[in-house]
Amino acid sequence: MADTSAPGTEAPAPDVEPQTVCLRCGQKKPVGEDGFCLDCEKAMEQACL
C-alpha cells in the first residue's frame, strides 16, 4: 500500500539546536562558542599540557 500520510507532517530535524550538543562527546549539554561542553574543554586542555 502507498503511504497515505499528509505531506508536511514530518517531524522536525533533531539538530534544531546545535549549540546544546557537544561536538566531542555528543552529549546534550550546554556548550561554549567552540561547540564543546565544559568537561571536554577541560579534558582537551589537560591533554595539551
C-alpha distance matrix in Angstrom:
0.0 3.8 6.6 8.6 11.8 14.8 16.5 19.7 18.9 19.1 21.9 25.1 26.3 28.2 31.3 32.2 35.7 36.8 40.3 39.5 38.4 41.1 40.7 42.5 41.3 38.0 38.8 38.3 42.0 44.1 45.0 47.8 47.7 47.3 44.1 45.5 46.1 49.7 49.5 48.2 50.8 53.5 52.3 52.3 55.7 57.1 55.8 57.7 61.0
3.8 0.0 3.8 6.1 9.2 11.8 13.1 16.4 16.0 16.3 19.4 22.4 23.7 25.9 28.9 29.5 33.1 34.3 37.9 37.3 36.4 39.2 38.7 40.8 39.8 36.3 37.3 36.6 40.2 42.1 42.8 45.5 45.2 44.9 41.7 43.4 44.2 47.8 47.8 46.5 48.9 51.8 50.8 50.6 53.9 55.5 54.2 56.0 59.3
6.6 3.8 0.0 3.8 5.8 8.8 10.2 13.2 12.5 12.7 15.8 18.8 20.3 22.5 25.6 26.1 29.7 31.0 34.5 33.9 33.1 36.0 35.8 37.9 36.9 33.4 34.1 33.3 36.8 38.6 39.5 42.2 42.0 41.8 38.6 40.3 40.9 44.6 44.7 43.5 45.9 48.7 47.8 47.7 51.0 52.6 51.5 53.3 56.6
8.6 6.1 3.8 0.0 3.8 6.4 8.9 12.1 11.2 12.5 15.8 18.9 21.0 23.4 26.5 26.5 30.1 31.8 35.2 34.6 34.2 37.3 37.3 39.7 38.6 35.0 35.4 34.2 37.6 39.2 40.3 43.0 42.8 43.0 39.8 41.6 42.0 45.6 46.0 45.0 47.2 50.1 49.5 49.4 52.5 54.3 53.4 55.1 58.4
11.8 9.2 5.8 3.8 0.0 3.8 6.5 8.9 7.5 9.0 12.2 15.4 17.8 20.1 23.2 23.0 26.5 28.4 31.7 31.1 30.9 34.2 34.4 36.9 35.8 32.1 32.4 30.9 34.2 35.8 36.9 39.6 39.4 39.7 36.5 38.4 38.8 42.3 42.8 42.0 44.1 47.0 46.6 46.5 49.5 51.4 50.7 52.3 55.5
14.8 11.8 8.8 6.4 3.8 0.0 3.8 6.4 6.1 8.7 12.2 14.8 17.5 20.3 23.0 22.2 25.9 28.0 31.2 30.9 31.1 34.4 34.6 37.4 36.6 32.8 33.1 31.4 34.5 35.6 36.7 39.1 38.7 39.3 36.3 38.4 38.9 42.4 43.3 42.4 44.3 47.3 47.1 46.9 49.8 51.9 51.2 52.7 55.9
16.5 13.1 10.2 8.9 6.5 3.8 0.0 3.8 5.6 7.5 11.2 13.0 15.4 18.6 21.0 20.1 23.9 25.8 29.1 29.2 29.3 32.6 32.5 35.4 34.9 31.2 31.8 30.1 33.1 34.0 34.8 37.0 36.2 36.8 34.0 36.3 37.1 40.7 41.7 40.6 42.3 45.5 45.3 44.9 47.7 49.9 49.2 50.4 53.8
19.7 16.4 13.2 12.1 8.9 6.4 3.8 0.0 3.8 5.6 8.7 9.9 12.7 15.9 18.0 16.8 20.5 22.6 25.8 25.9 26.3 29.7 29.8 32.9 32.5 28.7 29.2 27.3 30.1 30.7 31.5 33.6 32.9 33.7 30.9 33.4 34.1 37.6 38.8 37.8 39.3 42.6 42.6 42.2 44.8 47.2 46.6 47.8 51.0
18.9 16.0 12.5 11.2 7.5 6.1 5.6 3.8 0.0 3.8 6.6 9.0 12.1 14.7 17.5 16.4 20.0 22.3 25.3 25.0 25.4 28.9 29.3 32.2 31.4 27.6 27.7 25.7 28.6 29.6 30.8 33.2 32.9 33.7 30.7 32.8 33.1 36.6 37.6 36.9 38.6 41.7 41.6 41.5 44.2 46.4 46.0 47.4 50.5
19.1 16.3 12.7 12.5 9.0 8.7 7.5 5.6 3.8 0.0 3.8 6.4 8.9 11.5 14.4 14.0 17.6 19.5 22.8 22.4 22.3 25.7 26.0 28.8 28.0 24.2 24.5 22.8 25.9 27.1 28.1 30.6 30.4 30.8 27.7 29.7 30.2 33.8 34.6 33.7 35.6 38.6 38.4 38.2 41.1 43.2 42.6 44.0 47.2
21.9 19.4 15.8 15.8 12.2 12.2 11.2 8.7 6.6 3.8 0.0 3.8 6.5 8.4 11.5 11.1 14.5 16.6 19.7 18.9 19.0 22.5 23.1 25.9 24.9 21.1 21.1 19.2 22.3 23.6 24.8 27.5 27.5 28.1 24.8 26.6 26.9 30.3 31.2 30.5 32.4 35.3 35.2 35.3 38.0 40.0 39.7 41.2 44.3
25.1 22.4 18.8 18.9 15.4 14.8 13.0 9.9 9.0 6.4 3.8 0.0 3.8 6.3 8.6 7.6 11.2 13.3 16.5 16.2 16.6 20.1 20.6 23.6 23.0 19.3 19.5 17.4 20.2 21.0 21.9 24.3 24.1 24.8 21.7 23.8 24.3 27.8 29.0 28.1 29.7 32.8 33.0 32.8 35.3 37.6 37.3 38.6 41.7
26.3 23.7 20.3 21.0 17.8 17.5 15.4 12.7 12.1 8.9 6.5 3.8 0.0 3.8 5.6 6.0 9.6 10.8 14.3 14.2 13.9 17.1 17.2 20.3 19.9 16.2 16.9 15.3 18.2 19.2 19.6 22.1 21.7 22.0 18.8 21.0 21.8 25.4 26.4 25.2 26.9 30.1 29.9 29.6 32.3 34.6 34.0 35.3 38.5
28.2 25.9 22.5 23.4 20.1 20.3 18.6 15.9 14.7 11.5 8.4 6.3 3.8 0.0 3.8 5.6 8.0 9.1 12.3 11.4 10.8 14.2 14.8 17.6 16.8 13.0 13.3 11.7 14.8 16.3 17.0 19.8 20.1 20.2 16.7 18.4 18.8 22.4 23.1 22.2 24.1 27.1 26.9 26.9 29.6 31.7 31.3 32.9 35.9
31.3 28.9 25.6 26.5 23.2 23.0 21.0 18.0 17.5 14.4 11.5 8.6 5.6 3.8 0.0 3.8 5.4 5.5 9.0 9.0 8.5 11.7 12.0 15.3 15.1 11.5 12.3 10.7 13.3 14.1 14.2 16.6 16.6 16.7 13.4 15.4 16.3 20.0 21.1 19.8 21.3 24.6 24.6 24.2 26.8 29.2 28.8 30.0 33.2
32.2 29.5 26.1 26.5 23.0 22.2 20.1 16.8 16.4 14.0 11.1 7.6 6.0 5.6 3.8 0.0 3.8 6.1 9.0 9.5 10.4 13.8 14.6 18.0 18.0 14.5 14.7 12.3 14.3 14.4 14.8 16.9 16.6 17.5 14.5 17.0 17.6 21.1 22.7 21.9 22.9 26.2 26.7 26.3 28.6 31.2 31.1 32.1 35.1
35.7 33.1 29.7 30.1 26.5 25.9 23.9 20.5 20.0 17.6 14.5 11.2 9.6 8.0 5.4 3.8 0.0 3.8 5.5 6.0 7.9 11.2 12.6 16.0 16.0 12.9 12.7 10.0 11.2 10.7 11.2 13.3 13.3 14.5 11.6 13.9 14.3 17.6 19.6 18.9 19.7 22.9 23.8 23.5 25.5 28.2 28.4 29.3 32.2
36.8 34.3 31.0 31.8 28.4 28.0 25.8 22.6 22.3 19.5 16.6 13.3 10.8 9.1 5.5 6.1 3.8 0.0 3.8 5.5 5.8 8.4 9.1 12.7 13.3 10.5 11.2 9.4 10.5 10.2 9.4 11.4 11.1 11.5 8.4 11.0 12.2 15.7 17.5 16.2 17.0 20.4 21.0 20.4 22.6 25.3 25.2 26.1 29.1
40.3 37.9 34.5 35.2 31.7 31.2 29.1 25.8 25.3 22.8 19.7 16.5 14.3 12.3 9.0 9.0 5.5 3.8 0.0 3.8 5.8 7.6 9.2 12.5 13.2 11.1 11.1 9.0 8.6 7.2 6.2 7.9 8.1 9.3 6.5 9.0 9.7 12.9 15.2 14.4 14.6 18.0 19.2 18.7 20.3 23.2 23.6 24.3 27.0
39.5 37.3 33.9 34.6 31.1 30.9 29.2 25.9 25.0 22.4 18.9 16.2 14.2 11.4 9.0 9.5 6.0 5.5 3.8 0.0 3.8 6.6 9.4 12.1 11.7 9.4 8.3 5.5 5.4 5.1 6.0 9.1 10.7 11.6 8.3 9.2 8.7 11.8 13.7 13.5 14.5 17.4 18.4 18.7 20.5 22.9 23.5 24.8 27.3
38.4 36.4 33.1 34.2 30.9 31.1 29.3 26.3 25.4 22.3 19.0 16.6 13.9 10.8 8.5 10.4 7.9 5.8 5.8 3.8 0.0 3.8 6.3 8.8 8.3 5.7 5.5 4.4 5.7 7.1 6.9 10.2 11.7 11.3 7.5 7.9 7.9 11.6 12.6 11.7 13.4 16.3 16.6 16.7 19.1 21.3 21.4 22.9 25.7
41.1 39.2 36.0 37.3 34.2 34.4 32.6 29.7 28.9 25.7 22.5 20.1 17.1 14.2 11.7 13.8 11.2 8.4 7.6 6.6 3.8 0.0 3.8 5.5 5.7 4.8 5.6 6.5 6.5 7.6 6.1 8.9 10.6 9.3 5.7 4.7 5.4 9.1 9.7 8.1 9.9 13.0 13.0 13.0 15.5 17.6 17.6 19.1 21.9
40.7 38.7 35.8 37.3 34.4 34.6 32.5 29.8 29.3 26.0 23.1 20.6 17.2 14.8 12.0 14.6 12.6 9.1 9.2 9.4 6.3 3.8 0.0 3.8 6.1 5.6 8.3 9.8 10.3 11.1 8.8 10.5 11.1 8.8 5.7 5.6 8.1 11.5 11.8 9.1 10.6 14.0 13.4 12.4 15.3 17.6 16.8 18.1 21.3
42.5 40.8 37.9 39.7 36.9 37.4 35.4 32.9 32.2 28.8 25.9 23.6 20.3 17.6 15.3 18.0 16.0 12.7 12.5 12.1 8.8 5.5 3.8 0.0 3.8 5.8 8.4 11.0 11.2 12.6 10.5 12.1 13.4 10.6 8.2 6.3 8.1 10.8 10.0 6.8 9.2 11.9 10.4 9.8 13.2 14.8 13.8 15.6 18.7
41.3 39.8 36.9 38.6 35.8 36.6 34.9 32.5 31.4 28.0 24.9 23.0 19.9 16.8 15.1 18.0 16.0 13.3 13.2 11.7 8.3 5.7 6.1 3.8 0.0 3.8 5.6 8.9 9.7 12.1 11.1 13.6 15.6 13.4 10.5 8.2 8.3 10.9 9.3 7.3 10.6 12.6 11.0 11.7 15.0 16.0 15.3 17.8 20.4
38.0 36.3 33.4 35.0 32.1 32.8 31.2 28.7 27.6 24.2 21.1 19.3 16.2 13.0 11.5 14.5 12.9 10.5 11.1 9.4 5.7 4.8 5.6 5.8 3.8 0.0 3.8 6.6 8.6 11.2 10.7 13.7 15.3 13.7 10.2 9.0 9.3 12.6 11.9 10.3 13.1 15.6 14.5 14.9 18.1 19.5 18.9 21.0 23.9
38.8 37.3 34.1 35.4 32.4 33.1 31.8 29.2 27.7 24.5 21.1 19.5 16.9 13.3 12.3 14.7 12.7 11.2 11.1 8.3 5.5 5.6 8.3 8.4 5.6 3.8 0.0 3.8 5.8 9.2 9.9 13.4 15.8 14.9 11.3 9.8 8.5 11.4 10.7 10.4 13.4 15.3 14.8 16.0 18.8 19.9 20.0 22.4 24.8
38.3 36.6 33.3 34.2 30.9 31.4 30.1 27.3 25.7 22.8 19.2 17.4 15.3 11.7 10.7 12.3 10.0 9.4 9.0 5.5 4.4 6.5 9.8 11.0 8.9 6.6 3.8 0.0 3.8 7.0 8.8 12.5 14.9 14.8 11.2 10.5 8.9 11.8 12.2 12.4 14.7 16.9 17.1 18.2 20.6 22.1 22.6 24.6 27.0
42.0 40.2 36.8 37.6 34.2 34.5 33.1 30.1 28.6 25.9 22.3 20.2 18.2 14.8 13.3 14.3 11.2 10.5 8.6 5.4 5.7 6.5 10.3 11.2 9.7 8.6 5.8 3.8 0.0 3.8 6.2 9.9 12.8 13.2 10.1 8.8 6.2 8.7 9.7 10.7 12.3 14.3 15.3 16.5 18.3 20.0 21.1 22.9 24.9
44.1 42.1 38.6 39.2 35.8 35.6 34.0 30.7 29.6 27.1 23.6 21.0 19.2 16.3 14.1 14.4 10.7 10.2 7.2 5.1 7.1 7.6 11.1 12.6 12.1 11.2 9.2 7.0 3.8 0.0 3.8 7.0 10.0 11.3 8.9 8.3 6.0 7.9 10.4 11.3 11.8 14.0 15.8 16.6 17.8 20.0 21.4 22.6 24.6
45.0 42.8 39.5 40.3 36.9 36.7 34.8 31.5 30.8 28.1 24.8 21.9 19.6 17.0 14.2 14.8 11.2 9.4 6.2 6.0 6.9 6.1 8.8 10.5 11.1 10.7 9.9 8.8 6.2 3.8 0.0 3.8 6.7 7.5 5.4 5.1 4.3 6.8 9.6 9.5 9.3 12.2 14.0 14.0 15.2 17.9 19.0 19.8 22.1
47.8 45.5 42.2 43.0 39.6 39.1 37.0 33.6 33.2 30.6 27.5 24.3 22.1 19.8 16.6 16.9 13.3 11.4 7.9 9.1 10.2 8.9 10.5 12.1 13.6 13.7 13.4 12.5 9.9 7.0 3.8 0.0 3.8 5.4 5.4 5.9 6.4 7.5 10.9 10.5 8.8 11.9 14.2 13.6 14.1 17.2 18.5 18.6 20.8
47.7 45.2 42.0 42.8 39.4 38.7 36.2 32.9 32.9 30.4 27.5 24.1 21.7 20.1 16.6 16.6 13.3 11.1 8.1 10.7 11.7 10.6 11.1 13.4 15.6 15.3 15.8 14.9 12.8 10.0 6.7 3.8 0.0 3.8 5.5 7.7 9.6 11.0 14.2 13.1 11.1 14.5 16.6 15.1 15.6 19.1 19.9 19.5 21.9
47.3 44.9 41.8 43.0 39.7 39.3 36.8 33.7 33.7 30.8 28.1 24.8 22.0 20.2 16.7 17.5 14.5 11.5 9.3 11.6 11.3 9.3 8.8 10.6 13.4 13.7 14.9 14.8 13.2 11.3 7.5 5.4 3.8 0.0 3.8 5.8 8.8 10.6 13.0 10.9 9.2 12.8 14.2 12.2 13.2 16.7 16.9 16.5 19.4
44.1 41.7 38.6 39.8 36.5 36.3 34.0 30.9 30.7 27.7 24.8 21.7 18.8 16.7 13.4 14.5 11.6 8.4 6.5 8.3 7.5 5.7 5.7 8.2 10.5 10.2 11.3 11.2 10.1 8.9 5.4 5.4 5.5 3.8 0.0 3.8 6.8 9.7 11.8 9.8 9.4 13.1 14.0 12.7 14.5 17.5 17.6 18.0 20.9
45.5 43.4 40.3 41.6 38.4 38.4 36.3 33.4 32.8 29.7 26.6 23.8 21.0 18.4 15.4 17.0 13.9 11.0 9.0 9.2 7.9 4.7 5.6 6.3 8.2 9.0 9.8 10.5 8.8 8.3 5.1 5.9 7.7 5.8 3.8 0.0 3.8 6.6 8.1 6.0 6.0 9.6 10.4 9.7 11.6 14.3 14.7 15.6 18.3
46.1 44.2 40.9 42.0 38.8 38.9 37.1 34.1 33.1 30.2 26.9 24.3 21.8 18.8 16.3 17.6 14.3 12.2 9.7 8.7 7.9 5.4 8.1 8.1 8.3 9.3 8.5 8.9 6.2 6.0 4.3 6.4 9.6 8.8 6.8 3.8 0.0 3.8 5.5 5.4 6.2 8.7 10.0 10.7 12.2 14.4 15.4 16.8 19.0
49.7 47.8 44.6 45.6 42.3 42.4 40.7 37.6 36.6 33.8 30.3 27.8 25.4 22.4 20.0 21.1 17.6 15.7 12.9 11.8 11.6 9.1 11.5 10.8 10.9 12.6 11.4 11.8 8.7 7.9 6.8 7.5 11.0 10.6 9.7 6.6 3.8 0.0 3.8 5.5 5.0 6.2 8.6 10.0 10.5 12.3 14.3 15.6 17.1
49.5 47.8 44.7 46.0 42.8 43.3 41.7 38.8 37.6 34.6 31.2 29.0 26.4 23.1 21.1 22.7 19.6 17.5 15.2 13.7 12.6 9.7 11.8 10.0 9.3 11.9 10.7 12.2 9.7 10.4 9.6 10.9 14.2 13.0 11.8 8.1 5.5 3.8 0.0 3.8 5.5 5.3 6.3 8.7 9.9 10.7 12.4 14.6 15.9
48.2 46.5 43.5 45.0 42.0 42.4 40.6 37.8 36.9 33.7 30.5 28.1 25.2 22.2 19.8 21.9 18.9 16.2 14.4 13.5 11.7 8.1 9.1 6.8 7.3 10.3 10.4 12.4 10.7 11.3 9.5 10.5 13.1 10.9 9.8 6.0 5.4 5.5 3.8 0.0 3.8 5.4 4.9 6.1 8.4 9.7 10.4 12.4 14.5
50.8 48.9 45.9 47.2 44.1 44.3 42.3 39.3 38.6 35.6 32.4 29.7 26.9 24.1 21.3 22.9 19.7 17.0 14.6 14.5 13.4 9.9 10.6 9.2 10.6 13.1 13.4 14.7 12.3 11.8 9.3 8.8 11.1 9.2 9.4 6.0 6.2 5.0 5.5 3.8 0.0 3.8 5.5 5.3 6.1 8.6 9.9 10.9 12.9
53.5 51.8 48.7 50.1 47.0 47.3 45.5 42.6 41.7 38.6 35.3 32.8 30.1 27.1 24.6 26.2 22.9 20.4 18.0 17.4 16.3 13.0 14.0 11.9 12.6 15.6 15.3 16.9 14.3 14.0 12.2 11.9 14.5 12.8 13.1 9.6 8.7 6.2 5.3 5.4 3.8 0.0 3.8 5.5 5.0 6.2 8.6 10.1 11.0
52.3 50.8 47.8 49.5 46.6 47.1 45.3 42.6 41.6 38.4 35.2 33.0 29.9 26.9 24.6 26.7 23.8 21.0 19.2 18.4 16.6 13.0 13.4 10.4 11.0 14.5 14.8 17.1 15.3 15.8 14.0 14.2 16.6 14.2 14.0 10.4 10.0 8.6 6.3 4.9 5.5 3.8 0.0 3.8 5.4 5.1 6.2 8.8 10.3
52.3 50.6 47.7 49.4 46.5 46.9 44.9 42.2 41.5 38.2 35.3 32.8 29.6 26.9 24.2 26.3 23.5 20.4 18.7 18.7 16.7 13.0 12.4 9.8 11.7 14.9 16.0 18.2 16.5 16.6 14.0 13.6 15.1 12.2 12.7 9.7 10.7 10.0 8.7 6.1 5.3 5.5 3.8 0.0 3.8 5.4 5.0 6.4 9.0
55.7 53.9 51.0 52.5 49.5 49.8 47.7 44.8 44.2 41.1 38.0 35.3 32.3 29.6 26.8 28.6 25.5 22.6 20.3 20.5 19.1 15.5 15.3 13.2 15.0 18.1 18.8 20.6 18.3 17.8 15.2 14.1 15.6 13.2 14.5 11.6 12.2 10.5 9.9 8.4 6.1 5.0 5.4 3.8 0.0 3.8 5.4 5.3 6.8
57.1 55.5 52.6 54.3 51.4 51.9 49.9 47.2 46.4 43.2 40.0 37.6 34.6 31.7 29.2 31.2 28.2 25.3 23.2 22.9 21.3 17.6 17.6 14.8 16.0 19.5 19.9 22.1 20.0 20.0 17.9 17.2 19.1 16.7 17.5 14.3 14.4 12.3 10.7 9.7 8.6 6.2 5.1 5.4 3.8 0.0 3.8 5.4 5.3
55.8 54.2 51.5 53.4 50.7 51.2 49.2 46.6 46.0 42.6 39.7 37.3 34.0 31.3 28.8 31.1 28.4 25.2 23.6 23.5 21.4 17.6 16.8 13.8 15.3 18.9 20.0 22.6 21.1 21.4 19.0 18.5 19.9 16.9 17.6 14.7 15.4 14.3 12.4 10.4 9.9 8.6 6.2 5.0 5.4 3.8 0.0 3.8 5.6
57.7 56.0 53.3 55.1 52.3 52.7 50.4 47.8 47.4 44.0 41.2 38.6 35.3 32.9 30.0 32.1 29.3 26.1 24.3 24.8 22.9 19.1 18.1 15.6 17.8 21.0 22.4 24.6 22.9 22.6 19.8 18.6 19.5 16.5 18.0 15.6 16.8 15.6 14.6 12.4 10.9 10.1 8.8 6.4 5.3 5.4 3.8 0.0 3.8
61.0 59.3 56.6 58.4 55.5 55.9 53.8 51.0 50.5 47.2 44.3 41.7 38.5 35.9 33.2 35.1 32.2 29.1 27.0 27.3 25.7 21.9 21.3 18.7 20.4 23.9 24.8 27.0 24.9 24.6 22.1 20.8 21.9 19.4 20.9 18.3 19.0 17.1 15.9 14.5 12.9 11.0 10.3 9.0 6.8 5.3 5.6 3.8 0.0
